[in-house]
Amino acid sequence: MNNIKKINILIFLIGIYLLPLNAQKPEKVYSIVKQIKSIDWYRTQAKLWKQEIAKDTANETAWINYYAANRMARMTDAGLWNKEKGDYFLDLKTIVSKAEKAIPETYEFYHMNVWDKGIYDIKQADFMFKAMKMYPDRMDMISNYVNYYEINRDKENMKKYCSKWFSSNEISPGILAYNYNVLSTLEDNAIIFTNGDNDTYPLWILQYAKGIKKEVSVFNVSLLQIDSYRDKLFAEIRIPAFDTAKFMKTYKTEMDYPQAIIRHIIQNTDRPVYMASTMSNEYYKEFEKDLYLTGLAFRYSKSDIDNTAFIRKNYEKNFLLDYIKINFTNDLSETVVAQMNMGYLPVLFKLYEHYGLTGETEKRAEVKKLAAIISAAADKETEVMPWFEK
């Protein structure tokens, strides 16, 4: 072997061995609603950001990322996070307490407080407003602003901050596209129940910033459990107030409360009612026999409906699906979008069967191809595609 070849091999090997060291740079930690990472990645980031804090206890960026790494690790695998607590993993309140001594009255400290406790009391809302005053154009807490103004039914500021959120490009195009396909397929004047960040905020953004289906009421089940918010909302849409005191006499499990609120709304409205398919079925378990998949949501109906006709119409006429076939953006939330897009699979499988019965072979092949793209993006081909071979 000549010397040049030996040198090249040596350089290659050195590169390999140095790679882990070069890679050990702390990275920004996003919420799992924006970017999904493994527990191992969060562990590494917690260690690295803690090292940065050790170098400089006043490093505001290090504190917020260290907090975020712990928060996301706990949300990803609470059991493992608890088991490893004590060094790089710490209780979130302990981190906030330490940060208060190291970086008091900073945007990052206020952000940690709001992230940790929410904005449901005056003190926490005050932290949010202090942060907003310091950096009015930062987008880190935009969801908190939107939450606050929705809870207070301040539609003017809802429009302002949803428009700001949309214009900032901080919301994933893929997540927006998915939610457009939710919203555009609902009947006029419908009510839709949601329960997460990525099935609620994008709907509000599309309504307030883009004027799409503004008459649809988006009810986040978590927020509906706030008495003052629910009372304002019910007064607006002419639904009788929910008697919390009466309900508490029969309260048994954690899910009883949201289910009772959903039941109360269904029983006191003649508007079309939908459950987002992204919702945990624990919320709508008692209504399952009256739910019909019509797209990316379930339509509530006491009488039978031909949901295949609805699914076909929505797929062929209303869904915008090019974003699944080819992505022209560098989407930070690619992993989140891939998981959300799995919500199309029940629709596609229903259509695959339907087109088979109607002999529409080209449309059947198109549906199968789309299912393959979606399952491949989520690394679920092995589990999904056999269903499209039967």
Number of C-alpha atoms within 10 A of each C-alpha: 5 6 8 9 10 11 11 11 12 12 12 12 12 11 12 11 11 11 11 10 9 9 9 12 13 18 17 14 24 17 13 17 14 20 15 20 16 11 20 10 14 24 19 17 25 29 18 21 26 22 16 19 17 12 10 12 17 16 17 19 14 24 26 22 23 30 28 23 29 26 24 23 26 20 14 17 12 14 11 13 23 14 9 13 12 10 9 19 25 19 16 18 14 11 17 22 14 14 25 16 12 18 18 16 14 16 23 22 23 27 22 24 23 21 17 15 13 17 20 13 9 9 12 19 20 14 22 25 14 17 21 20 11 11 11 11 11 12 16 13 16 19 14 18 20 23 18 19 16 17 19 15 15 12 13 10 17 22 20 13 21 25 18 17 20 19 11 12 9 15 19 21 22 22 23 20 20 26 23 20 19 22 28 15 21 23 16 14 14 18 22 23 24 26 19 15 13 21 23 19 23 25 27 26 24 21 22 22 21 14 12 16 21 17 13 21 19 21 18 18 21 11 17 21 14 12 14 12 15 18 15 15 20 15 11 10 10 11 16 13 15 16 11 14 9 9 14 11 8 10 14 10 7 8 13 15 20 18 18 16 19 18 14 16 19 17 10 11 14 9 15 17 23 25 25 25 20 17 17 13 13 11 21 19 12 11 15 12 11 15 22 21 22 25 28 27 25 21 24 20 15 10 7 10 16 10 17 17 13 16 22 19 15 21 21 11 10 17 19 15 13 9 13 17 10 9 12 7 11 9 18 17 19 21 18 21 27 20 16 19 21 18 18 17 19 15 21 23 19 17 21 23 14 17 18 15 11 9 11 12 13 11 16 21 15 13 21 21 16 17 25 18 17 25 21 15 18 18 13 14 15 10 9 18 17 9 11 17 8 6
